Every structure is written in structure tokens, then in C-alpha cells.
Amino acid sequence: MMFGMRNRFLFLIPFSALLCAVGCQSEQASPRPAEPAAAVYSVDKYDPARDAAADLADTTRLAKQTGKRILLQVGGNWCGWCRALDKFVHDTPEVAAALRDDYVIMKVNMSEENRNEAFLGRFPQIKGYPHIFVLDSDGKLLHSQDTAVLEEGKSYKPKVFLEFLTKWAPTS
């Protein structure tokens, strides 16, 4: 009886090695799904304690170094559509890639704690949030965008959003 169990055990060793080899090969053959292309943020949170003017100076330096445009995203943590925009960018790889390739995103807080009136006073009036301003790499205003036209249902329209990003992308 002892001899029979040993033979079974000896048979199982090569069989287990074969199963492992087949399993390991199939895992290596199937590539992992690609991570979504992360958008580039110089300021990635709506923070009432931040100095928007200093942030823009830093963002302008980064935009000049990388040859990108600046996307000022004005809103707040209180804003449902601002959270929907963050989710949309994160969940839509084509949009995240377009942003990463052509823009540096800077979030600007607008809330009861800090309305950033002095900073936002140099831009056209905002009627709703989030609001997007497109600036060149020198910080010069190119476009003011109400995001309502980019919305669909409880999110944003990928095709329309990509058209907007393409239209305002750097030309070089």
C-alpha cells in the first residue's frame, strides 16, 4: 500500500509541473489591460487655501516647458458637475490622452471659503460650474467655455469634448 501511494505521488509531481507551465504560459500570453492615460494636472484639487495666482505662474512655466496649453478648470468640491467631469476624464481614455498630450490642467477653487474673486476677475464672467478657460502657454486667455454644451445625461459627450480639446490644442 505504501508503494502504491509513492507511485501516485511521483506521478503527480510531473503532472503538477506541466499544469503550472501551461498556466504560467497562458498568463504571460494575455497582456494586462492598459491603464487609462492620466491627464496632467498642475493643481488637481479644488482647494480654498491655494493661491491661484501663484499656481498659474507655476502652471505657465510647466506649459512653456512642455509646449502645452493651459486648461483652467473652475469649480469646487460642492459641485456635482465638477465631480462628474473628474470621473468622465478618468473613465474616458481618449479624453485623458488628449488632455495629457496637449494640456496642463489647473483646478481653481470657487466656493464660499474662497471665491478667488481677484484671480477670476481678470477672466470673463462665469455663469455656471465647472467652467473652463483655455490659455496659451504664456497665460493669455484664448477661450472661455461653458461646460453645459459638453454635457449629456449625467456626464459629458466624449465626441464633443474631444472636438473642443482638438480645436484649442497647440498648433505646433
Residue pairs with C-beta under 8 A, 6 or more apart in sequence:
34 93
36 90
36 91
36 92
36 93
36 96
37 93
37 96
37 97
37 100
38 96
38 100
39 89
39 95
39 96
39 99
39 100
39 103
39 105
40 66
40 68
40 99
40 100
40 103
40 104
40 105
41 104
41 105
41 106
41 107
42 55
42 58
42 59
42 62
42 104
42 105
42 106
43 50
43 55
43 59
43 105
43 106
43 107
43 108
44 105
44 107
45 77
45 107
46 75
46 76
46 77
46 82
46 107
46 108
46 109
46 110
46 111
47 107
47 109
48 109
48 111
48 113
48 114
49 114
50 109
52 108
52 109
52 116
52 119
52 120
53 118
53 119
55 106
55 108
56 70
56 72
56 106
56 119
56 139
59 70
59 104
59 106
60 70
60 135
60 137
60 138
60 139
62 68
62 104
63 69
63 70
63 104
63 135
63 136
63 137
64 137
64 138
66 104
67 137
67 170
67 172
68 102
68 103
68 104
68 137
68 170
69 102
69 103
69 104
69 134
69 135
69 136
69 137
69 142
69 168
69 169
69 170
70 103
70 104
70 105
70 106
70 134
70 135
70 136
70 137
70 139
71 99
71 103
71 104
71 105
71 106
71 132
71 133
71 134
71 135
72 106
72 108
72 123
72 132
72 133
72 134
72 135
73 82
73 85
73 105
73 106
73 107
73 108
73 130
73 131
73 132
74 107
74 108
74 110
74 116
74 120
74 126
74 129
74 130
74 131
74 132
74 133
75 81
75 82
75 85
75 107
75 108
75 109
75 110
75 129
75 130
75 131
76 82
76 109
76 110
76 111
76 129
77 83
77 111
78 111
79 129
79 130
81 128
81 129
81 130
81 147
81 151
82 129
82 130
84 154
84 155
84 156
85 130
85 147
85 156
87 155
88 95
88 155
88 156
88 161
89 95
89 96
89 99
90 96
92 156
92 158
92 161
94 158
94 162
95 158
95 161
95 162
95 165
98 162
98 165
98 166
98 169
99 105
99 165
101 169
102 165
102 169
102 170
103 165
103 169
108 116
108 119
108 120
109 116
110 116
110 120
110 126
110 129
120 126
123 133
123 141
123 144
124 141
124 144
127 146
128 146
128 147
128 148
130 147
131 144
131 145
131 146
131 147
132 144
132 145
132 147
133 141
133 143
133 144
133 145
134 141
134 142
134 143
134 145
134 168
135 141
135 142
136 142
137 170
142 168
143 168
145 164
147 156
149 160
150 156
150 157
150 160
150 161
150 164
151 157
152 160
